């Protein structure tokens, strides 16, 4: 009986892991327009330092590839 419970538990762990990996693949690319829009919806107090820096670089100070700089 313990073996059946352990097997079921391990199956649940595997399922949760697969679901989490699948959800991580759905996030927009950092710096993309979709990512900037998601960050606009997120409370500024919940941003990490990396997110704030990436937002500034990608969403505020957008580099214009046509500017010649």
SVG drawing of the C-alpha trace seen along z (x, -y; Angstrom):
<svg xmlns="http://www.w3.org/2000/svg" viewBox="-3 -59 29 61">
<polyline fill="none" stroke="black" stroke-width="0.4" points="0.0,0.0 2.8,-2.4 4.3,-1.8 1.0,-2.8 0.8,-6.0 4.4,-6.8 3.9,-6.2 0.8,-8.4 2.7,-11.1 5.6,-11.0 3.1,-11.1 1.6,-14.3 5.0,-15.9 5.9,-15.1 2.6,-16.5 3.0,-19.8 6.5,-20.1 5.4,-19.7 2.6,-22.2 5.0,-24.8 7.5,-24.4 4.7,-24.8 3.5,-28.0 7.0,-29.4 7.2,-29.0 4.1,-31.2 5.7,-34.3 6.5,-37.1 10.1,-37.8 11.7,-40.4 11.8,-43.7 9.1,-42.8 6.0,-45.1 3.9,-42.4 6.3,-42.3 6.2,-46.1 2.4,-46.0 2.4,-43.3 4.8,-45.3 2.6,-48.4 -0.2,-46.3 2.0,-45.1 2.3,-47.2 5.6,-49.0 6.3,-48.0 6.2,-44.3 8.9,-44.8 12.4,-43.3 15.5,-45.4 16.1,-43.5 12.6,-44.1 12.9,-47.8 16.2,-48.0 14.9,-46.0 11.7,-48.1 13.8,-51.3 16.0,-50.0 13.3,-48.3 10.1,-50.3 11.2,-53.8 14.6,-54.3 13.8,-52.3 16.7,-52.2 15.7,-53.3 17.6,-51.1 17.0,-53.7 18.6,-56.5 22.1,-55.6 23.5,-55.5"/>
</svg>
